[in-house]
Amino acid sequence: MKRYTGSLLAISLTVLIGCGGGGSDSEDTSTPSDDNNPTAENLSKTTLVYSDSPTLNKEFTLTIKDNVTDAPSDYSWEITSQPATSNLQLNVSADKKSSSLIPTIAGLYKITASPSAGNSIDTQFLIATKLPIDETKLEGFDSSIELSKQAGIVSNQVWLYSKTLNQAALQSIVANYNSFNVIGFDKVRGLLLEFDDTTTQSLTDINALKSTSGVDSVDPRVFVGNDFEYALLKIPDDGSAFDDGGDNWQLESIEATKAWDITTGSSDFFIGITDGGYSPQHEDLRGRFKESIDNDLDIEHGTGVAGAIAAISDNKKGISGINWSNQLIANGLGFDALNNIMSKDGVLLSNNSWSLIPNSIARRFNPDSANSVEEITRISLAQTGDYRKLADEFPTKLFVFGAGNGIANGQGNSNGVFGVDGLYGSPALHYEDQDGEAILSKKDNVMFVAAHLRDSKLPYYSNYGESVDIAAPSHFKSTKRNSDPFEAEVERDEYFI
């Protein structure tokens, strides 16, 4: 049986009152009346599917997928906003249902597709700047593996970060030192500096920068390749009644039906998901996606996450999702994907069911070794630092992360270590790095979620500790992707059991 650390259910626990839950065929008296229940016909007529995550100088395609038979058949496409120096071109298909494009300038883009009759479809995406790296300065670099598949701390680069100073002000500070070359600027992470990491003068100047007025931190750069494989947290397993401890036990455990008496959701904002592989045409998910940005055929994790959050309720099929009305905007994994999601208009929260810490680091971690503890603490603080800044960038939006499946995604290591203190994983985001010391300083808009089973106890693989905010149900039934995410054949729609 599959297992899942529960971060998607944290959405139900966190925003249940604000954006509702799922439904069932149960006769439970606390189930909302039919006039409050959305049906497939009330859901969105279209889903906008990205062929790939938007990346600088890489072609991808936007495709409109119809969810009903009477959807518009003709669209006109328009670039409504793009960076000042960009000259983006749209290559519209003959049937007007898709458009290909190649962004060549970093920044925010907005595209509108307008039907001959009805409402237009808008989307926006953020293209990150590509920053140079000397691969020999990447900790743990392996010349036998493509750089795009690796991740680690870059020993000769740091981010100069300030919550209040702009790029020009930061560059003015750097001009007082001879040790640094300015490599680039990122709106969230700050000014990227390169230096000679073999000289003591560079280290002296870095310490001086840290004490400069207006500077909040000087952080090591963490490089993550475009093809790096993140550790996805396990897929949920998810309909029976809501009072028998059966297929919906996880919804029973959080008393979802009582919340549905108050609200079943809202169409006023979107729920973001960063994960891997989605099936927006699944029978229990058609219409629940506004956008699907990652449709990797080799991964089905995202479909399970989407189903637990938003599977269509009271439709006599499959399962009940926690939320009946809010549409999903789904993207891939990593910092750029999450930044892209949270930069979109109307997204107020995101669910992120993957580990920020490379599995290779966790697998070799030995909690009985002082050197190992020091290494994983340093790496965890560095790996999560960018995400802490991202939470600062969007203070009114909620970030929900799984606390993690411990060592090696719950598989354990040679020392028999499975679940660990959250400091040694993704929840390190809840810590500030003060001269290498981890100081707990929880972000108000970030939540880390451990897993609990039917007996309300943490499973052996769940992370724990003071950096973990809450525990949510794990090990339940949910949607499984089609063989082809763009097909709508009902007989191919599946469920994890």
Residue pairs with C-beta under 8 A, 6 or more apart in sequence:
1 237
1 475
2 234
2 235
2 236
2 237
2 304
2 475
2 496
3 234
3 237
3 405
3 410
3 451
3 459
3 461
3 474
3 475
4 233
4 234
4 235
4 236
4 237
4 304
4 353
4 451
4 474
4 475
4 476
5 233
5 234
5 353
5 402
5 403
5 404
5 405
5 449
5 450
5 451
5 461
5 462
5 463
5 474
6 402
6 449
6 450
6 451
6 452
6 471
6 472
6 473
6 474
7 233
7 351
7 352
7 353
7 400
7 401
7 402
7 403
7 448
7 449
7 472
8 236
8 305
8 308
8 309
8 351
8 353
8 400
9 250
9 254
9 308
9 322
9 449
9 472
9 473
9 474
10 351
10 400
10 447
10 449
10 470
10 472
11 271
11 309
11 322
11 323
11 349
11 351
11 400
12 21
12 251
12 254
12 256
12 259
12 309
12 322
12 323
12 472
13 254
13 449
13 470
13 472
14 349
14 398
14 400
14 447
15 349
15 398
16 254
16 256
16 259
16 322
17 259
17 262
17 263
18 263
18 266
19 263
19 265
19 266
19 269
19 271
19 323
19 325
19 326
20 259
20 260
20 263
20 264
20 265
20 266
20 322
20 323
20 324
20 325
20 326
21 251
21 256
21 259
21 260
21 264
21 265
21 320
21 321
21 322
21 323
21 324
22 251
22 256
22 260
22 310
22 311
22 313
22 319
22 320
22 321
22 322
22 323
22 324
23 31
23 32
23 37
23 260
23 264
23 313
23 314
23 320
23 324
24 31
24 239
24 241
24 242
24 248
24 313
24 314
24 320
25 239
25 314
25 316
26 241
26 242
26 243
27 241
28 241
28 242
28 243
28 257
30 257
30 258
30 260
30 261
31 242
31 257
31 260
32 260
32 261
32 264
34 314
36 264
37 264
37 313
37 314
37 324
38 264
38 265
38 312
38 313
38 324
38 325
39 312
39 314
39 315
40 67
40 286
40 287
40 312
40 315
41 68
43 67
43 286
43 287
43 288
43 312
43 327
44 67
44 287
44 288
44 289
44 290
44 327
45 66
45 67
45 68
45 70
45 71
45 118
45 287
46 64
46 65
46 66
46 67
46 71
46 121
47 64
47 65
47 67
47 280
47 281
47 287
47 289
47 290
47 291
47 292
48 62
48 63
48 64
48 65
48 113
48 121
48 123
48 290
48 291
48 292
49 62
49 63
49 64
49 65
49 280
49 291
49 292
49 295
49 486
50 60
50 61
50 62
50 125
50 291
50 292
50 293
50 294
50 295
51 60
51 61
51 62
51 63
51 295
52 58
52 60
52 294
53 60
53 293
53 294
53 331
53 332
53 336
53 337
53 340
54 60
54 103
54 109
54 125
54 126
54 127
54 293
54 340
55 103
55 127
55 226
56 103
56 104
56 105
56 106
56 127
56 128
56 129
56 130
57 102
57 103
57 104
58 102
59 100
59 101
59 102
60 100
60 101
61 98
61 99
61 100
61 101
62 98
62 99
62 100
62 101
62 111
62 113
62 123
63 97
63 98
64 75
64 97
64 98
64 113
64 121
65 280
65 281
65 486
67 281
67 286
67 287
72 115
72 116
72 117
72 118
73 96
73 116
74 96
74 115
74 116
75 96
75 97
75 113
75 114
75 115
75 116
75 121
76 96
76 113
76 114
77 90
77 92
77 96
77 99
77 111
77 112
77 113
77 114
78 90
78 111
78 112
78 113
78 114
79 88
79 90
79 109
79 110
79 111
80 110
80 111
80 112
80 122
81 108
81 109
81 110
81 124
82 88
82 105
82 107
82 108
82 109
82 110
83 105
83 106
83 107
83 108
83 109
85 105
86 103
86 104
86 105
86 107
86 109
87 104
88 101
88 102
88 103
88 104
88 109
89 101
89 102
90 99
90 100
90 101
90 111
91 99
91 100
91 101
92 98
92 99
93 99
93 100
99 111
99 113
101 111
103 109
103 127
105 127
106 127
106 128
106 129
106 130
107 126
107 127
108 124
108 125
108 126
108 127
108 343
109 124
109 125
109 126
109 127
110 122
110 123
110 124
111 122
111 123
111 124
112 120
112 121
112 122
113 120
113 121
114 120
114 121
115 121
123 291
124 343
124 344
124 345
125 293
125 340
125 344
126 336
126 339
126 340
126 343
128 186
128 336
128 339
129 184
129 185
129 186
131 183
131 184
131 186
131 192
131 221
132 183
132 184
133 147
133 154
133 157
133 223
134 154
134 156
135 141
135 147
137 154
137 155
137 156
137 157
137 197
138 147
138 150
138 152
138 153
138 154
138 155
138 223
139 152
139 153
139 154
139 155
140 150
140 152
140 360
141 147
141 150
141 152
142 150
146 225
146 227
147 225
148 225
148 226
148 227
148 228
149 225
149 227
149 228
149 229
150 223
150 225
150 228
151 222
151 223
151 224
151 225
151 228
151 358
152 222
152 223
152 358
153 220
153 221
153 222
153 223
153 379
153 382
154 220
154 221
154 222
154 223
155 197
155 220
156 194
156 195
156 196
156 197
157 183
157 192
157 193
157 194
157 195
157 220
157 221
158 192
158 193
158 195
158 206
158 218
158 219
158 220
158 221
159 186
159 189
159 190
159 191
159 192
159 193
159 217
159 218
159 219
159 220
159 221
160 170
160 173
160 174
160 190
160 191
160 192
160 193
160 209
160 215
160 218
161 189
161 190
161 191
161 215
161 216
161 217
161 218
161 219
161 389
162 169
162 170
162 190
162 214
162 215
162 216
163 216
163 392
164 214
165 173
165 214
165 215
167 185
167 191
169 214
170 185
170 190
170 191
170 215
171 182
171 191
173 209
173 212
173 214
173 215
174 180
174 182
174 191
174 193
174 209
177 205
177 208
177 209
179 195
179 196
179 199
179 201
179 202
179 205
179 206
180 193
180 194
180 195
180 202
180 205
181 193
181 194
181 195
182 191
182 192
182 193
183 192
183 193
183 194
184 191
184 192
185 191
185 192
186 192
187 393
188 339
188 386
188 389
188 390
188 393
189 219
189 386
189 389
190 219
190 389
192 221
195 202
195 205
195 206
196 202
206 218
209 215
209 218
210 217
210 218
210 435
217 385
217 433
219 382
219 385
219 386
219 433
220 382
220 385
222 382
222 383
222 385
222 386
224 334
224 335
228 334
228 358
230 276
230 333
230 334
230 354
230 355
231 354
231 355
231 357
231 358
231 359
231 362
231 405
231 409
232 275
232 276
232 299
232 301
232 333
232 353
232 354
232 355
232 409
233 301
233 353
233 354
233 355
233 402
233 404
233 405
233 409
234 405
234 409
234 410
235 300
235 301
235 304
235 305
235 478
235 480
235 496
236 304
236 305
236 307
236 308
236 474
236 475
236 476
236 477
236 478
236 496
237 475
237 476
237 477
237 478
237 496
237 497
238 247
238 248
238 250
238 304
238 307
238 308
238 311
238 319
238 476
238 477
238 478
238 479
238 495
238 496
239 246
239 247
239 248
239 318
239 319
239 320
239 477
240 246
240 247
240 248
241 248
242 248
242 251
242 252
242 256
242 257
243 252
245 252
245 454
247 319
247 476
247 477
248 319
248 320
248 476
249 454
249 473
249 476
250 308
250 472
250 473
250 474
250 476
251 257
251 320
251 322
253 454
253 456
253 473
254 472
254 473
256 322
260 324
264 313
264 323
264 324
264 325
265 323
265 324
265 325
265 326
266 325
266 326
267 325
267 326
267 327
269 326
269 346
269 347
269 348
270 290
270 326
270 327
270 328
270 329
270 344
270 346
270 347
270 348
271 309
271 310
271 323
271 326
271 327
271 328
271 329
271 347
271 348
271 349
271 350
271 351
272 328
272 329
272 330
272 331
272 341
272 342
272 344
272 347
272 349
272 350
272 351
273 302
273 305
273 306
273 309
273 328
273 329
273 330
273 331
273 341
273 350
273 351
273 352
274 330
274 331
274 332
274 333
274 334
274 337
274 338
274 341
274 350
274 351
274 352
274 354
275 294
275 301
275 302
275 305
275 306
275 330
275 331
275 332
275 333
275 351
275 352
275 353
275 354
276 294
276 296
276 299
276 301
276 302
276 332
276 333
276 354
277 294
277 295
277 296
277 297
277 298
277 299
277 300
277 301
277 302
277 303
277 481
277 485
278 289
278 292
278 294
278 295
278 302
278 303
278 306
278 330
278 481
278 485
279 285
279 300
279 303
279 479
279 481
279 482
279 485
280 286
280 288
280 289
280 292
280 330
280 485
281 482
281 485
281 486
281 487
281 488
282 303
282 307
282 479
282 481
282 482
282 493
283 317
283 318
283 488
283 490
283 493
284 307
284 311
284 312
284 315
284 317
284 318
284 319
284 321
284 479
284 493
284 495
285 303
285 306
285 307
285 310
285 311
285 312
285 479
286 312
286 488
287 312
287 327
288 306
288 310
288 311
288 312
288 321
288 327
288 328
289 306
289 327
289 328
289 329
289 330
290 327
290 328
290 329
291 329
291 330
292 330
292 485
293 329
293 330
293 331
293 332
293 337
293 340
294 302
294 330
294 331
294 332
294 333
294 337
295 485
295 486
296 332
297 484
297 485
300 480
300 481
301 353
302 330
302 481
303 479
303 480
303 481
303 485
304 478
304 479
304 480
304 496
305 351
305 353
305 478
306 328
306 330
306 479
307 318
307 319
307 321
307 478
307 479
307 495
308 321
308 322
308 476
308 478
308 479
309 321
309 322
309 323
309 328
309 351
310 321
310 322
310 323
310 326
310 327
310 328
311 318
311 319
311 320
311 321
311 478
311 479
312 318
312 321
313 320
313 321
313 324
314 320
318 479
318 493
318 495
319 477
319 478
319 479
319 495
329 341
329 344
329 347
331 337
331 338
331 340
331 341
333 354
335 386
335 387
335 390
338 350
338 352
338 387
338 390
338 399
339 390
339 393
341 347
341 350
342 350
342 390
342 393
342 394
342 397
342 399
347 397
348 396
348 397
348 398
349 397
349 398
349 399
349 400
350 397
350 398
350 399
350 400
351 400
352 399
352 400
352 401
352 402
353 401
353 402
354 402
355 362
355 402
355 404
355 405
355 409
355 425
355 426
356 383
356 384
356 387
356 401
356 425
356 426
356 428
356 429
357 376
357 379
357 380
357 383
357 384
357 404
357 424
357 425
357 426
357 428
358 383
359 408
359 409
361 375
361 376
361 379
362 376
362 406
362 407
362 408
362 413
362 420
362 424
362 425
363 407
363 408
363 413
364 372
364 413
365 372
365 373
365 375
365 376
365 407
365 413
365 417
365 420
365 424
366 372
366 413
366 415
366 417
367 373
367 415
367 417
367 420
367 421
367 424
368 415
373 424
376 424
377 423
377 424
377 428
377 438
378 436
380 423
380 424
380 425
380 428
380 438
381 428
381 431
381 433
381 436
381 438
382 433
383 428
384 426
384 428
384 429
384 431
385 433
387 399
387 429
388 429
388 432
388 443
390 399
391 399
391 429
391 443
391 445
391 446
392 443
394 445
395 444
395 445
396 445
397 445
398 445
398 446
398 447
399 443
399 445
399 446
399 447
400 447
400 449
401 426
401 427
401 429
401 446
401 447
401 448
401 449
402 426
402 448
402 449
402 451
403 422
403 425
403 426
403 427
403 448
403 449
403 450
403 451
403 462
403 463
403 464
403 467
403 468
404 420
404 422
404 425
404 426
404 427
404 462
404 463
405 419
405 451
405 461
405 462
405 463
406 412
406 417
406 418
406 419
406 420
406 425
406 461
406 462
406 463
407 413
407 417
407 418
407 419
407 420
410 418
410 419
410 460
410 461
412 418
418 460
418 461
419 458
419 459
419 460
419 461
419 462
419 463
419 464
420 463
420 464
421 463
421 464
421 465
421 467
422 428
422 430
422 448
422 463
422 464
422 465
422 466
422 467
422 468
423 431
423 438
423 465
423 467
424 463
425 463
426 448
426 463
427 448
427 463
427 465
427 467
427 468
428 438
428 467
429 443
429 446
429 448
430 440
430 441
430 442
430 443
430 446
430 448
430 467
431 438
431 439
431 440
431 441
431 467
432 438
432 439
432 440
432 441
433 439
440 466
440 467
442 467
442 469
447 469
447 470
448 467
448 468
448 469
448 470
449 468
449 469
449 470
449 471
449 472
450 458
450 462
450 463
450 464
450 468
450 470
450 471
450 472
451 458
451 459
451 461
451 462
451 471
451 472
451 473
451 474
451 475
452 458
452 459
452 462
452 471
452 472
452 473
452 474
453 459
453 473
453 474
453 475
454 475
458 464
458 471
459 474
459 475
462 471
462 474
477 495
477 496
477 497
478 495
478 496
479 493
479 494
479 495
479 496
480 494
480 495
480 496
481 494
482 489
482 492
482 493
482 494
483 492
484 492
